[in-house]
Amino acid sequence: MSNNPASHIDQGCLKAVFEGTNTVAHPVLQCVQVKPLAGAQGGPERFRVVFSDILNFVQSMLATQVNFHVHEGKLRKGVFVRLKSFQTNTIKNKKIIIVLDLEVLEELGECEKIGVPQPLESKADDVQPQSTTIHTGGFYGNEPQAAPQQQQSLPSRTNTTSSSTAHANIYPIEALSPYGHKWTIKARCTNKSGIKTWHNKNGEGKLFSVNLLDESGEIRGTGFNDQCDALYELFQEGGVYYVSSPCRVQMAKKQFTNLNNDYELTFERDTVVEKAEEQNGVPQVRFNFTSIGDLQTIEKDTTIDTIGILKEVGETSQIVSKTTSKPYDKRELTLVDNSNFSVRLTIWGASATNFDVQPESVVAFKGVKVSDFGGRSLSLLSSGSMTVDPDIDEAHKLKGWYDAQGRTDNFASHANMASMGAAGGRMDPVKSILQVKDENLGMSENTDYFTTKATIVYIKQDTFAYPACLSADCNKKVVQMDEGSWRCEKCDRTHPKPEYRYIMSVNASDHTGQLWLSCFDDVGRMVMGMSADQLMELKENDDKAAGDIFQDATYKTWIFKCRAKMDNFQDQQRVRYQVSGASPQNFSAECNKLSEMIKMYSME
């Protein structure tokens, strides 16, 4: 711990930040309180943090991508942090900070609250606040803009041009929530769907959707009927737009989007959409790549991004959908990368018929679905996109590798390898939970596999299952349209009821520690002793009996086959532990193992 941690704090910077006179790009503060925020059931987890600069303190809300600092126990009362990216705001005359990125200064240690900081209060005669969002990427520009006189919100920083002056209250997409009212985002349209129509007993209508991207994140926006007519031609892929409230922010329907955002937008009658005069300064696209070699570790039907060298281009062919009897054009591509694996990727419709990319080009795909047909294969979703020879580090490295050696390499295929990861064909090392953490499993570029014996101590009950499509090999989430009517967008079919499937989060413990594990339907059935359909019906009819089932499933020990993989989001890294298989304890095998361990310590 530093001998004098107070000397590192930027005293008085909080007041300067809100007055627009701050000269410290990344202020150092002390955390004096961390508390979870009560939110809507099923909504994203939020934390309230109070920061002090010794003279003043201010309440803050962490953006979801920063929550891992709390989960890992690093952000706690008494520690010191450096704010790397944040946004200021005033809600009901209370000044708050929305933290988009921070660094915990572990070398400074922790201590009791320094000084007697006073709260920052908003006054009626305060000078008009200046923009204070700080971000190293430069999206928000370099000079603050004055907020309109009628606005209470302190705006994010925006580009200093005549058009942006009228949009001073720029919010980062990450900061949008159902609780904000006056906001404007500046974002690039990275994908625009076609106009879709529906007809049912309640009437008919049409809709379209767009994916919007800024430096902080992505969000999906949808326009129905009149808004579809008004906005469809205005939005063009690649264009940059201002979108201003009123615009409904609601929980995202994950079955319709592949974006990593808990919320989505619905354009309303008075929503204002304007094309920005300055089209630069906003990211073109955001990728979270999975290597071709790691596809075997990815669950079927997962949506991912991938990048590879275009090795082969197939001819266009046509298939007829069994569900809709409509013909679809398709083309199969073969991609390779420096994992020395190849994969077959299918593109559809106009993307297939108009495809004219030359072999040996680098192609990045956003929004492809993982299939287990013939091992592992990929399919580009209608909401997905592809970029040829993108100007990004991953593409340059891949091109350099291919030119140096990849052109003459032989590549393994994922064909007929569908069950390798979970069927026990590979002997995964047995690890305690402490070993999993101490050895940083999942922290490298490759997926790590391990087996652990652990006891389930807690099962999250609020989101243990989801309503799935009844069609064979679909399993996509369905949405209830009406009583006795469940709609699957993928199959374009309506079912009288869904089939519930497990997607459980369990906390497992051994003598060395605890770990959160993600379990899917097969493992869920084993753990709960019944199908998710049966448990959901029981929960609806007898909540106490369902609670007893959850209780009975806890404090039982299982042998879990797991994979640990780094999850990257907005330059933040977290390890996700997925269970690929589970089995009850084999006491005979356990005894034999202990016997062999004892023999190792025996003295001759």
Beta strands, then each sheet from edge to edge (+ up, - down):
strand 1: 28-37
strand 2: 46-52
strand 3: 56-62
strand 4: 80-91
strand 5: 94-104
strand 6: 118-119
strand 7: 184-192
strand 8: 196-200
strand 9: 203-213
strand 10: 218-224
strand 11: 240-244
strand 12: 247-251
strand 13: 263-267
strand 14: 272-275
strand 15: 303-313
strand 16: 317-320
strand 17: 327-336
strand 18: 341-348
strand 19: 362-371
strand 20: 377-388
strand 21: 412-413
strand 22: 448-459
strand 23: 465-468
strand 24: 479-482
strand 25: 485-488
strand 26: 493-495
strand 27: 499-502
strand 28: 504-510
strand 29: 513-519
strand 30: 557-569
strand 31: 572-584
sheet 1: 6+ 3+ 2- 1+ 4- 5+
sheet 2: 8+ 9- 7+ 11- 14+
sheet 3: 8+ 9- 10+ 13+ 12-
sheet 4: 16+ 17- 15+ 19- 20+ 18+ 21+
sheet 5: 29+ 28- 22+ 30- 31+
sheet 6: 23+ 27-
sheet 7: 24+ 25- 26+
end
